[in-house]
């Protein structure tokens, strides 16, 4: 079971540190197997392309001049060779400088020469940062994205991911809400409770339900019609990606999210 720290704190009001939370999880029988502090994203910076010229010896490559704020290269523009079709002057994207480990290509960058032109880093695609499978072009941020800032801060990628080992007798911990409840019961913070908003329906449900189980204490059914499927909200996609799930569309993502939030499969 994986979840992010911010996701847990949606359900648990606590001032405990990440280390204290992990220690308490293990103490209450939810053994922490791994913690990803997202440090891999720390070196990536938001950068602006000042110019994009055709490479002298390669039709599909461009030579970019890139600025990434006063903390990178002494504030001086850097030369980068890039093959992305959307690379252009004015684009604001994500820069990896020499010495940066790029997880999507499992490589630590160094200063190199590409077809005879020196390159001092890489403008990254989403796949190179393992944010999605997209590699048709480099990341294209909003024009007002703060040049020089850490991309992890801007994109909320600094949220640690906790992975716990579940035993078969702990179905209550298959959702983030259940894990938060257990932590609160152990004295580590207070459980956040919020009554669900009542949504009035229209008309009768055309599907009937008959409960035949003697041990079932409750069963609810509701039909939702007229749904226009599309992309799920970015905040939901980020959380799903953080725990290793690929966003599909709103309907699939919502069912996955509710399952992980409450431990209740609804597929």
Phi and psi in degrees as a GROMACS rama.xvg file:
@    title "Ramachandran Plot"
@    xaxis  label "Phi"
@    yaxis  label "Psi"
@TYPE xy
-116.464  146.303  UNK-2
-159.339  157.533  UNK-3
-92.5525  160.017  UNK-4
-63.0223  -41.2648  UNK-5
-66.4783  -34.3896  UNK-6
-63.6825  -44.6689  UNK-7
-59.9654  -41.5341  UNK-8
-75.2826  -8.73648  UNK-9
-65.3163  -24.3716  UNK-10
-113.573  -13.546  UNK-11
-130.181  121.197  UNK-12
-90.3509  105.652  UNK-13
-150.286  149.389  UNK-14
-101.978  6.26817  UNK-15
-64.7581  146.592  UNK-16
-76.1731  169.253  UNK-17
-59.0552  -42.5598  UNK-18
-63.6184  -41.2669  UNK-19
-66.5314  -38.7903  UNK-20
-64.7181  -44.4072  UNK-21
-64.1083  -40.0356  UNK-22
-63.8597  -41.8507  UNK-23
-68.6688  -37.1488  UNK-24
-58.0248  -46.379  UNK-25
-65.1745  -38.0182  UNK-26
-63.2257  -33.2704  UNK-27
-94.0923  13.0537  UNK-28
95.186  5.50396  UNK-29
-107.68  78.2533  UNK-30
-61.8717  127.128  UNK-31
-79.0968  118.436  UNK-32
-89.8215  -33.6569  UNK-33
-158.462  151.389  UNK-34
-132.358  123.331  UNK-35
-105.403  107.371  UNK-36
-81.7542  5.75548  UNK-37
64.0285  22.4263  UNK-38
-63.3517  -22.4965  UNK-39
-60.8357  -25.0609  UNK-40
-87.2811  -10.8103  UNK-41
-58.0794  -38.5735  UNK-42
-74.7479  -17.0055  UNK-43
-75.4586  133.88  UNK-44
-120.412  154.015  UNK-45
-80.157  130.262  UNK-46
-137.225  154.689  UNK-47
-114.095  135.562  UNK-48
-82.6707  118.105  UNK-49
-84.2816  -37.1866  UNK-50
-149.734  154.279  UNK-51
-140.634  106.397  UNK-52
-112.899  150.045  UNK-53
-62.8789  136.844  UNK-54
-65.0023  136.62  UNK-55
-66.334  -22.968  UNK-56
-125.87  17.2471  UNK-57
-152.955  120.453  UNK-58
-65.029  -32.6189  UNK-59
-96.7793  5.39099  UNK-60
-111.118  152.656  UNK-61
-127.449  150.673  UNK-62
-104.461  114.073  UNK-63
-100.464  147.698  UNK-64
-110.195  122.684  UNK-65
-127.132  137.5  UNK-66
-113.971  142.093  UNK-67
-136.001  30.6137  UNK-68
90.2782  172.598  UNK-69
-69.2903  -18.8424  UNK-70
-85.2373  -11.5922  UNK-71
-110.661  123.399  UNK-72
57.2369  34.237  UNK-73
63.5082  22.6117  UNK-74
81.6454  -0.514554  UNK-75
-85.8863  146.506  UNK-76
-60.8512  150.684  UNK-77
-117.023  149.091  UNK-78
-97.261  128.585  UNK-79
-136.072  133.162  UNK-80
-91.4315  130.997  UNK-81
-139.652  139.766  UNK-82
-107.389  7.21186  UNK-83
-70.7028  134.79  UNK-84
-66.8342  -22.9067  UNK-85
-94.3322  5.16265  UNK-86
-65.7979  128.645  UNK-87
-159.596  160.227  UNK-88
-64.9793  134.503  UNK-89
96.8132  -16.9087  UNK-90
-64.9563  137.616  UNK-91
-108.567  118.764  UNK-92
-137.679  -155.586  UNK-93
-117.931  125.499  UNK-94
-107.571  136.717  UNK-95
-115.426  122.394  UNK-96
-93.4769  165.645  UNK-97
-53.7691  137.762  UNK-98
97.9372  -8.69989  UNK-99
-87.8276  134.352  UNK-100
-85.2839  125.534  UNK-101
-104.975  108.875  UNK-102
-65.3675  -33.4877  UNK-103
-68.3365  -21.475  UNK-104
-118.149  4.11365  UNK-105
51.2307  49.3943  UNK-106
-140.443  140.719  UNK-107
-97.5479  122.482  UNK-108
-70.6597  151.368  UNK-109
-141.391  165.625  UNK-110
-67.3384  128.477  UNK-111
-140.498  175.697  UNK-112
-117.286  127.237  UNK-113
-115.432  111.803  UNK-114
51.5592  42.0915  UNK-115
88.575  -3.80925  UNK-116
-112.634  129.792  UNK-117
-69.4589  137.35  UNK-118
-127.406  130.822  UNK-119
-109.816  38.5855  UNK-120
145.438  -161.059  UNK-121
-147.97  135.874  UNK-122
-89.7765  125.37  UNK-123
-98.5052  148.616  UNK-124
-93.4996  171.237  UNK-125
-64.8213  -37.1188  UNK-126
-67.1348  -34.1908  UNK-127
-67.5201  -23.4148  UNK-128
-98.7349  4.72468  UNK-129
58.002  37.4995  UNK-130
-91.6618  -26.1882  UNK-131
-165.35  -175.549  UNK-132
-89.5878  1.65847  UNK-133
-73.2859  125.777  UNK-134
-141.491  25.5988  UNK-135
-73.4679  -17.9588  UNK-136
-168.679  173.743  UNK-137
-77.8824  160.525  UNK-138
-59.6515  132.171  UNK-139
-118.788  100.869  UNK-140
-89.1633  170.676  UNK-141
-62.3198  149.097  UNK-142
-60.582  -27.4827  UNK-143
-92.2828  9.11465  UNK-144
-60.3262  136.548  UNK-145
-72.3919  106.487  UNK-146
-62.1738  131.295  UNK-147
97.5981  -17.7442  UNK-148
-75.7781  158.146  UNK-149
-70.8848  129.736  UNK-150
-62.0672  -34.132  UNK-151
-61.253  -39.8786  UNK-152
-67.699  -42.4378  UNK-153
-66.3981  -38.9626  UNK-154
-101.195  10.3053  UNK-155
56.5741  44.4142  UNK-156
-101.969  10.1933  UNK-157
-98.1095  21.8259  UNK-158
-92.5121  110.594  UNK-159
-59.751  147.726  UNK-160
-111.883  127.822  UNK-161
-109.365  134.726  UNK-162
-119.569  125.074  UNK-163
-114.468  154.506  UNK-164
-95.5027  122.818  UNK-165
-101.363  135.692  UNK-166
-95.6805  157.722  UNK-167
-59.9825  -20.2066  UNK-168
-88.7836  11.0494  UNK-169
-123.021  55.2358  UNK-170
-65.2938  -20.1334  UNK-171
-65.4372  -19.5778  UNK-172
-101.109  17.1635  UNK-173
-85.1215  3.10708  UNK-174
-133.831  153.195  UNK-175
-62.8553  -37.141  UNK-176
-62.0637  -39.3328  UNK-177
-67.8231  -37.4938  UNK-178
-65.2654  -42.9595  UNK-179
-62.9127  -39.2727  UNK-180
-61.3062  -41.2188  UNK-181
-68.0595  -40.5378  UNK-182
-64.2348  -41.4378  UNK-183
-63.9545  -39.9553  UNK-184
-64.6678  -26.8439  UNK-185
-82.5526  -4.04024  UNK-186
98.4861  3.60728  UNK-187
-95.5097  76.9371  UNK-188
97.1213  -174.798  UNK-189
-122.214  134.93  UNK-190
-71.3797  131.606  UNK-191
-86.4212  123.501  UNK-192
-118.989  137.914  UNK-193
-145.98  123.357  UNK-194
-67.8126  135.404  UNK-195
-64.2327  143.785  UNK-196
-69.8521  133.91  UNK-197
-78.5263  128.525  UNK-198
-115.701  115.177  UNK-199
-70.3036  141.285  UNK-200
-101.099  175.015  UNK-201
-129.778  123.616  UNK-202
78.9612  177.356  UNK-203
-89.4212  149.68  UNK-204
-75.9549  128.192  UNK-205
-74.8998  -5.25968  UNK-206
-108.553  131.187  UNK-207
-100.654  155.946  UNK-208
-128.013  134.45  UNK-209
-127.064  119.795  UNK-210
-93.7474  118.234  UNK-211
-105.304  -12.1739  UNK-212
-74.8447  134.04  UNK-213
-76.8913  -16.854  UNK-214
-102.385  -5.89919  UNK-215
-77.3741  121.944  UNK-216
-95.4065  -7.7024  UNK-217
-176.925  144.485  UNK-218
-149.295  132.197  UNK-219
-125.07  146.37  UNK-220
-141.253  137.873  UNK-221
-147.69  136.45  UNK-222
-94.5639  133.566  UNK-223
-116.947  120.42  UNK-224
-119.116  164.362  UNK-225
70.9493  30.8889  UNK-226
-85.2368  128.782  UNK-227
-98.4417  111.036  UNK-228
-78.6844  149.899  UNK-229
-170.631  -155.51  UNK-230
-77.1988  143.307  UNK-231
-77.0031  164.033  UNK-232
-60.0367  150.26  UNK-233
-60.366  -37.0198  UNK-234
-63.5985  -35.6859  UNK-235
-71.6662  -42.0061  UNK-236
-60.4038  -39.8958  UNK-237
-62.9064  -42.2036  UNK-238
-68.2418  -40.7588  UNK-239
-64.8318  -43.3674  UNK-240
-62.7185  -38.9057  UNK-241
-59.7343  -30.5909  UNK-242
-102.503  10.9293  UNK-243
95.9587  12.5104  UNK-244
-102.209  137.597  UNK-245
-89.5383  122.454  UNK-246
-60.0827  138.728  UNK-247
-112.344  -66.6334  UNK-248
-160.507  177.052  UNK-249
-59.043  -44.9197  UNK-250
-67.3584  -44.7627  UNK-251
-67.2663  -44.0345  UNK-252
-63.9264  -39.2878  UNK-253
-63.9757  -43.2707  UNK-254
-64.5524  -40.1581  UNK-255
-63.8816  -42.3572  UNK-256
-65.4517  -45.1269  UNK-257
-63.1217  -40.0532  UNK-258
-59.6492  -44.3293  UNK-259
-76.4531  -28.3377  UNK-260
-73.3186  -46.4595  UNK-261
-111.958  -7.34448  UNK-262
72.9317  22.4464  UNK-263
-118.95  105.852  UNK-264
-65.0879  134.089  UNK-265
-131.319  17.4418  UNK-266
